[in-house]
Amino acid sequence: MKVGVARERIDGERRVAATPETVGQLEALGLDVVIESGAGVAAGNADAAYREAGAVVVPRLELGDLDVLLHVRPLSPDQVSHLNRGAVTVGFGSPATELATVTALAEAGITSFALELVPRISRAQSMDALTSQALVAGYRSVLEAATRFPRFLPLYMTAAGTIPPARVLVLGAGVAGLQAIGTAKRLGARVSANDVRPASADEVTSMGGTFINLDLEAAEGAGGYARELGEDRAARQRQLLTPHVAAADILITTAAIPGRRAPLLVTTDMVARMRAGSVVVDLAAESGGNIEGVIAGSDLAIPTHAGDGTVTLVGMKDAASALPTDASRLYAKNVANLLALMVTDGQVSPDFSDDVIAGACLTHDGQVRHAPTADALKGQR
């Protein structure tokens, strides 16, 4: 069976869905891999490396020739229209926001697997692309903040005086948040964090941070993710966070709810209470943002209440793509490991009695199998 990897065409996307290493893994399963020329260049993988791994490199990938398409960003309806009925796709699907593509996949009879839907169980950890890419994004968020912050992050004691460490506050202690905590701590900052899930306290401490307990009701959803808060509780959370935000030199927000708009954690007024020169990085900017008024891909200058300067508000976009080599290395393994579950004797034949395969399936045989997405489509009619 022929497995294809196209060059990602969305501006800013530098990752690739297969590396020379995973090409070897797929070839060993009896699959024939075809790579579009230049697909991996931005991630440090030259065409020659793919050829050496056993792939065929073509000037342009013909989607109609493929049995399986591996991708990073969600497909467009136009791309779907070029696939053969019964083809299999594996990649990010963003089903909550890409309903037109989901409809096209179902109508075209495509069996599509969305990596966001991979169940959070031990057996599926090696296929969990949300976790692997959040690891990259959390690390990158601290670097983005550090390059904009007009001071050192670590403590320095010199003959000319003592420079105090920067105070970093991280909101959201999932994978991205914990990586941000660990990275800021390694750079010498004084780090504190908050999350609506009580289990996060020990994880924050293990990374060297100080957990801020707001004494609010726990808000843990299915699979260990945070669940959406009621407006009254969310407003109370913002009120209790206000003095902690004001005391921070760097604020990094990472809170996300799969398939939903990112929760509003910090208002513009809260940002304006920070000291001039402070930096705020919103990792959730692409899904609506944790910070009021954030714009994905843009830096905004927020005037302080003190009137002595501004706070830089950074709306992160393509965070994982900013480190494409390692992000692709992890992502491609996630993709290959999920696809490997479906291969028997060189044929891709998904077994829907497997809870990982069933859970990750978005569309199959003309149907939308992911219930929340199916309900959202019904609501549009």
N, C-alpha and C positions, 0 to 999 in steps of 0.2 A: 504494500500500500504506500501511496505517495503522501508524504508529510511536507507541507510548505511553510516557509517563514518569509513574510514580506517585510520590506523596509517600512518602518513606521513613518507616516506622512503628516502627522499632526505637529505643528510648530512647537518646538521646545522639547519634544519627546526624543530622547537619545538612547533609550534602552532597546534591547532586542530580546525576542522570545526564545532564542536558542543560542548557545555558545558552542564552540568546537567541542568542549567536554560533553555537553548534552547531546550533540550530534552523534558522538560515539556511543552514548547510552542508547539512543533510539535505533541506531544502525544495528546494535547488538540484539535488539528485539526483533530484527527482521524487517524494519521499516526503511524505506528509501526517503532520504531527506533532500529537499531542494531549497536552496537559499537564494533570495534575490540579491544581486550584486549590490554591495554597499550597506546591506542591512545591519551589519555589526560594526561598521567602521567607527562610529561615534562612541561605541562601548569598548573600543580597543581590540576588536576582532576583525582582522583583515580577511578578504575573500580567500586568500591562499591558505589561511589557517583552517577554514571550513573545508576546503578541498582535501587538505591533509587528513582531516578527521573522517573523510568519506562522503561528504555531501557533494551534490551537483550544484554549481553556482550558475545562475542564469541571469541575463541582462534584465529581464522583467518577468515577474512571476505571473503565470496565467492561472487565475483562481479556479477556472473551470476544469483544470487538469488535476486538481487535488482531491484526495480523499479526506485529508485533515489539514486544517489551517491553524497555526499557532500565532498568537498576536499578543501585544501588550495593551494598547488602548482599545476601548470598545470599537467594534466595527461600525461602519456607516451602512445605511440601507442600500447604497449603491454597491458597496463591496459585497454585501449579502446577495445581491441580484446576480452576481457573476459566479456564485458557488453552485455546484451540482446538488440536486435534491438528494438528501441522505448523507451529505458531507458532515464532518464533525469539526467543530471549532473549540479551541481552548484558549482562554485569556480573560482579562478583565471585561466585565459586561456592563457595570454600572446600571443595573436594571431599573433602579428607582428613577433615573433621569433619562435613560435612553429607551423610552417606550416605543419610539418609532422603529428602532432597530430590533427590539424584541418582537414586535409585530411582524417585521420583515423576515426574521429568522423562523418564526412559527409558520408563516404562510409559505415559505420556501422549503419547508420540510427539513430544516437543518437541525442536527443534534448539537446544541451548544452548551458548553460548560463555562460558568462564570466563577472565577477564582474567589470572588468575594463570598460565594455561597458555600465554600468548602467547610464542612462541619468542624467545630472546635473540639476535636477529640484527639487523644494521644496518637492514634494510628495515622491521623491526617496532618500531623505537625510538619512533616517534610513537604507538604503541598500547600501550606498556609502562606499565600503570597501577601495577604494583608499584613501579617506579622513581619515577614522579611523586608517589605518595603517601608513599613513604619520604623524599623530599626535604622534604615538609611536616613529617612526623613528626620527622625529625632536627633541624630548626630549632626545633620546638616543645619538644623535650626539654630544650634548653638554657635556654629561657625558663622552663620549669617549675622547673628546678634553681635558676636565678638568683633567682627570687622567694622561694624557701625558704631560700636560703643567707644566713646572718646577716652576711655581709661583702661588700665590693666584689669584683668580678671583676678589674678592671684594677689596675695599679700606679699609686699616687699618691704624689708627692713634695711634701710641704707643709711650711710653716714649723713646723707642730706635730709633724712626724715623717713617716716613710715608711711607707706601707701596701703590703705586698708583694702581688703578683698571686696570684690563686687558682690552684691546681693542678687541672687537669681531666684525667681519664683516660677515654678512650673505648675500649670493647672492641667490636670489630666495625667494619670499615672498608668496608662496602658503601655504598650511596647514603646511607642514613640516618646512618651513622657519619661519613662524610665531610662531610655537611652539618652535623652536630653539631660536628665539629672546626672547620670554617670559621666557624660562628656563635660558638663560644666564643672563637676567636682574635680575631674582630672585636670582641668585648666586652672584650678585653684580657687574657684568661686565659693561663696557660702550659699548653699542651696537649700531651699524649702519647697514643699509641694503640697497640693491638695487634690483629692479625688473624692467623688461621691460614693465610691465603693469602699467599705471599711477594710476589706482584705488588702487594700493597697498600702496601708500604713506600714506593714512589715516589709513590703517590697521597696518602698521609698527609703526606709531606714537601711535596708541591705545595700542600696546604691550610694549610701553616704549622705542622703538628704534628711531634712527634718520635716516630719509630717505635720501639717496644720489641721487640727481637728476643729471643725466648725460646729460640732454638736448638732448636726442635722440628721434627719432620718436617712437611712441607707437607701441608695437607688441603684441596685444592681439588677441587670436584666439577664436574659437567656444567654448562655455561652460565656458568661463572665464579662460581657460588655456592659457599659453603663446604659441605663434606660432614661428616657426623656422625663424631665421634671415638670410638675405642674407649675403654672406661672407664679402662684403665691410662694411656693418653695424656691423657685428660681430667683425671685426678687429678694427673698431673705438671704439666699446664698450670696448674691451680689453685694448686699449690704454688709454681710460679715466679712467678705473678701476685701472690701474697700481699703481698710487700713493696711492690709498686707500688700496690696498692689501699690499703694502710695509709698511704702517703705522699700520697694524693690528698685534696683537699678536696671535689671533686665527681667522682662516678663515673657514667658513662652507658653502659649496655649496649644493644647493638643487634643482637646476633647472632641469626640465624634461618636455618633450613633449610626450604625450601619443602616443604609437605606433611608436615612432621614436627614433633614437639615441640621447642621451643627448647632449645638445649644449656645445661646448668648450668655457668656460668662462675665464680660467686662463692658461697661458702657464708656462712651467718650468722656463723660465726666470723671469716671474713675481713672482713665488714662491721664487726663489733664491734671490730676492731683500728684502725679509722679514728678520727680526732679527733672529739671532741664538736662538734656543729654541722654536721658534714659532711652532704652530701646524695647519695643514690644514686637514679638514675632508670633504671628498667627498661622499655625500649621493647618488649620481647618478653613482657610480662606476660600479654597475652591468649592467647599460645600456649604457656603453661606457665612462662615466665619464665627469664631468665638468672641471677636471684638466688634463692637458697634462701628459701622462705617468702613470696615476694612475692604480693600480692593485687591483681589488676587493678582499677583504679578506687579504690584506697585508699592512704593514707599510713600507714606503720607506724613506730613509734619503736623502734629497736634499741639497747639499753643498750651502752655501750662497755665494753671490758675494764678500762679505767682507772677506771671507776666515776664519771666526772666529768660524765656527761650521756648524750645519745643521738645516734644517726645517723638521719636521716629517710630512709626507704625508700619511694620513690614508684613505685607500679605503674601505668604509663600505660595508659589505655583511651581509645579513640576519638581517638587523637592527631591524625590528619589532620582529623577532624571539628571539632577545636578551632579550626581556621582554615578554615572552610567555603567562604569566597568563592574564595580562590586554589586550595584543594584541588579544588573543583568545577570551576573553570576548566580545570585540568589534566586532571582525570578525564574530564570531558565530551568534551574533545578526543580523549583516548585511545579512548573509546567510539565517537565519530563516525568516527574514522579507521579503526577496525576494521570498522565497519558499511559504510563506503564501499567497502571491498574487495569486498563481496558484492553491490553494487548494479549491475544492468545494465538500462538503459532503464526506470528507475523501479521495477524489481522486485528484491526481495532473493532472490538465488539463489546460495547459497554454492558455490564451486568448490573441491572438496576435493582437487584436484590442486595447489592453492596451499598451500605448506608453512606459511604463517602461519595460514590458515583451518583447515587440518587439525590443526595443533598446538594451536590454541586451543579446538577443539571438545570439549565434554564429553560430550554425548549427541546422537544423531541416528538417526532411523528406528527407534526402539525399542531402540537399543543404546548401551551406555556405551563411548565411543570412547577415553577416556583410560585406558590400560592399567593404571597403578597403582591407579586408583580401581576399575576393574573387578575387579582382583585382591583389593582390600580387601573388596568386596561379596561375592565368592565365599567369602572367609574367614569371613564372618558366617553363611553357610548351614550 
